[in-house]
Amino acid sequence: MGYSAFRIFKEAVTGHKGWKPVWRKAEPLAEYDIIIIGGGGHGLATAHYLASKFDQKRIAVLEKGWIGGGNVGRNTTIIRSNYMLHENEAFYEFSLKLWEGLEQDVNYNAMVSQRGVLNLYHTDPQRDAYIRRGNAMMLNGADAKLLDAEGVRKMYPFLNFDDARFPIRGGLLQPRGGTVRHDAVAWGYAHAADKRGVDIIENCEVTAFDIQNGKCTGVQTTRGPIGAKKVGVAVAGNSGRVMAMAGMRLPIESHVLQAFVSEGLKPLLDGVITYGAGHFYVSQSDKGGLVFGGDIDGYNSYAQRGNLPVVEDVCEGGMSVMPMIGKARMLRMWGGIMDMSMDGSPIIDKTHIDGLYFNGGWCYGGFKATPASGYSFAHLLATDTYHDTAKAYRLDRFSRGYMIDEKGQGAQPNLH
Ligand SMILES: Cc1cc2nc3c(=O)[nH]c(=O)nc-3n(C[C@H](O)[C@H](O)[C@H](O)COP(=O)(O)OP(=O)(O)OC[C@H]3O[C@@H](n4cnc5c(N)ncnc54)[C@H](O)[C@@H]3O)c2cc1C
């Protein structure tokens, strides 16, 4: 079914009896042309673009849990394209452009809200680095605006400007950045893919790959074997575990990242703010809760729950940049598993096994990448060639030494 203002009106006056499930509960077939493992944002976006832009048929998405239960429904909902390195900036700007047309494309309200993302700076060298980043963004067609302390004060007078260990000197603003309702992205892509005949199969965990003579011919699942001409893996935090079933060891570590929501407050923060002297980012949801987060937990884990030292660290960051947050009560918190790559940048590539493709290493910035990741993975699966904006995300960059180290932190995932 389609969604429109007319439809809402019609359902309102007929007792809301005509709404149908957003996607079918599909039963697995014996074989597909393309199987995508992982029904998160990236897997569903891939299926949608395969069907809608690359004219592919007989596609299934296999999800071990439920749609929206992974990181796509656990993140802090921030979208932006404020990167410095060309390999990243071109890709994330492509993604932001796809976000801008997403709701029309998938016919689903994902609450794409471009309220601006502001990165605060606290020192002169940090300002200079932001100027450089802003220029790199503009060279790639993105928007960027440098603000001094007065400019920031006009937007957010309640921030801790002077009475702080790191006084705020200004910020780099990307007005087109913002937030998107995270689980609606999964539901929207699932709805659009389903409409084009993609089978979305929940409660279907892939337990092994069928690999014969160096070619992947299908998968074993908790709902039986399923054959496929091509298999694409998009399992985010589970990348290491799933690719190990194909005998591959990835340059990826899994860490937990936590998110926090305060009680509902009156509107005070219409954009996203990130603290430049510590790791803290915050926005306010339409329901009024402050949604915030910070660093990943310090050690590797596959548990979708976090630890108290990081809670303390995130709250300290919040208190130093926005002391009034101390008066709000924390309502909820949760964790998700991050696929932290060694240079902080993602991987979208074929593997050495014929017919097996990999998408992962999104670290904690993969939500904003969802549309471009899906589009370029679909491009690779359908044409066996790389999309222009994702050519650098090859797996062999780690052996060739061509790291895309946006933060300049070296091969240390917990610092990216
Ligand atoms: C707390 C938190 C805050 C974040 N904040 C942001 C942010 O503000 N902005 C941003 O850009 N990014 C953010 N991220 C990162 C972003 O959410 C992820 O990078 C992105 O969602 C990962 O891609 P995905 O949506 O496909 O992952 P997921 O939704 O995790 O999808 C992967 C799916 O694969 C399934 N799966 C795993 N193994 C198997 C198997 N064997 N068989 C079948 N299915 C399997 C899982 O069940 C899961 O549903 C955040 C993440 C977290 C946890």
The ligand as a Tripos MOL2 file, in Angstrom:
@<TRIPOS>MOLECULE
LIG
   53    58     1     0     0
SMALL
NO_CHARGES

@<TRIPOS>ATOM
      1 C1         24.4250    3.9360   20.4220 C.3       1 LIG1
      2 C2         24.7450    4.1480   18.9790 C.ar      1 LIG1
      3 C3         24.7670    5.4380   18.4630 C.ar      1 LIG1
      4 C4         25.0650    5.6650   17.1210 C.ar      1 LIG1
      5 N1         24.9480    6.9350   16.6180 N.ar      1 LIG1
      6 C5         25.1150    7.1690   15.2970 C.ar      1 LIG1
      7 C6         24.8500    8.4500   14.7560 C.ar      1 LIG1
      8 O1         24.4010    9.3610   15.4660 O.2       1 LIG1
      9 N2         25.0880    8.6560   13.4320 N.ar      1 LIG1
     10 C7         25.5610    7.6690   12.6440 C.ar      1 LIG1
     11 O2         25.7930    7.9240   11.4720 O.2       1 LIG1
     12 N3         25.7590    6.4110   13.1110 N.ar      1 LIG1
     13 C8         25.5340    6.1250   14.4120 C.ar      1 LIG1
     14 N4         25.7020    4.8430   14.9100 N.ar      1 LIG1
     15 C9         26.1960    3.7840   14.0250 C.3       1 LIG1
     16 C10        25.1270    3.1590   13.1640 C.3       1 LIG1
     17 O3         23.9700    2.8960   13.9180 O.3       1 LIG1
     18 C11        25.6610    1.8630   12.5330 C.3       1 LIG1
     19 O4         26.9330    2.0920   11.9520 O.3       1 LIG1
     20 C12        24.7430    1.3390   11.4310 C.3       1 LIG1
     21 O5         23.4110    1.3330   11.8780 O.3       1 LIG1
     22 C13        25.1710   -0.0590   11.0480 C.3       1 LIG1
     23 O6         24.4920   -0.5430    9.9150 O.3       1 LIG1
     24 P1         23.0750   -1.3240    9.9730 P.3       1 LIG1
     25 O7         22.0000   -0.3690   10.1850 O.co2     1 LIG1
     26 O8         22.9800   -2.1250    8.7330 O.co2     1 LIG1
     27 O9         23.2840   -2.2670   11.2560 O.3       1 LIG1
     28 P2         22.2760   -3.1730   12.0340 P.3       1 LIG1
     29 O10        20.9520   -2.5230   12.2180 O.co2     1 LIG1
     30 O11        22.9900   -3.6590   13.2530 O.co2     1 LIG1
     31 O12        22.0410   -4.3890   11.0050 O.3       1 LIG1
     32 C14        22.8000   -5.5710   10.9500 C.3       1 LIG1
     33 C15        21.8240   -6.7240   11.0900 C.3       1 LIG1
     34 O13        22.4770   -7.9450   10.8150 O.3       1 LIG1
     35 C16        21.8210   -8.9290   11.5740 C.3       1 LIG1
     36 N5         22.6540  -10.1300   11.6460 N.ar      1 LIG1
     37 C17        23.8290  -10.2880   12.3090 C.ar      1 LIG1
     38 N6         24.2880  -11.5430   12.1530 N.ar      1 LIG1
     39 C18        23.3900  -12.1910   11.3620 C.ar      1 LIG1
     40 C19        23.3060  -13.5120   10.8420 C.ar      1 LIG1
     41 N7         24.2280  -14.4220   11.1180 N.pl3     1 LIG1
     42 N8         22.2510  -13.8360   10.0660 N.ar      1 LIG1
     43 C20        21.2820  -12.9070    9.7730 C.ar      1 LIG1
     44 N9         21.3040  -11.6450   10.2530 N.ar      1 LIG1
     45 C21        22.3530  -11.2990   11.0220 C.ar      1 LIG1
     46 C22        21.6070   -8.2520   12.9230 C.3       1 LIG1
     47 O14        20.5970   -8.8840   13.6780 O.3       1 LIG1
     48 C23        21.2540   -6.8330   12.5050 C.3       1 LIG1
     49 O15        19.8620   -6.6030   12.4790 O.3       1 LIG1
     50 C24        25.4000    4.5780   16.2630 C.ar      1 LIG1
     51 C25        25.3580    3.2840   16.7760 C.ar      1 LIG1
     52 C26        25.0140    3.0520   18.1150 C.ar      1 LIG1
     53 C27        24.9470    1.6520   18.6420 C.3       1 LIG1
@<TRIPOS>BOND
     1     1     2 1
     2     2     3 ar
     3     2    52 ar
     4     3     4 ar
     5     4     5 ar
     6     4    50 ar
     7     5     6 ar
     8     6     7 ar
     9     6    13 1
    10     7     8 2
    11     7     9 ar
    12     9    10 ar
    13    10    11 2
    14    10    12 ar
    15    12    13 ar
    16    13    14 ar
    17    14    15 1
    18    14    50 ar
    19    15    16 1
    20    16    17 1
    21    16    18 1
    22    18    19 1
    23    18    20 1
    24    20    21 1
    25    20    22 1
    26    22    23 1
    27    23    24 1
    28    24    25 2
    29    24    26 1
    30    24    27 1
    31    27    28 1
    32    28    29 2
    33    28    30 1
    34    28    31 1
    35    31    32 1
    36    32    33 1
    37    33    34 1
    38    33    48 1
    39    34    35 1
    40    35    36 1
    41    35    46 1
    42    36    37 ar
    43    36    45 ar
    44    37    38 ar
    45    38    39 ar
    46    39    40 ar
    47    39    45 ar
    48    40    41 1
    49    40    42 ar
    50    42    43 ar
    51    43    44 ar
    52    44    45 ar
    53    46    47 1
    54    46    48 1
    55    48    49 1
    56    50    51 ar
    57    51    52 ar
    58    52    53 1
@<TRIPOS>SUBSTRUCTURE
     1 LIG1         1 GROUP 0 **** ****
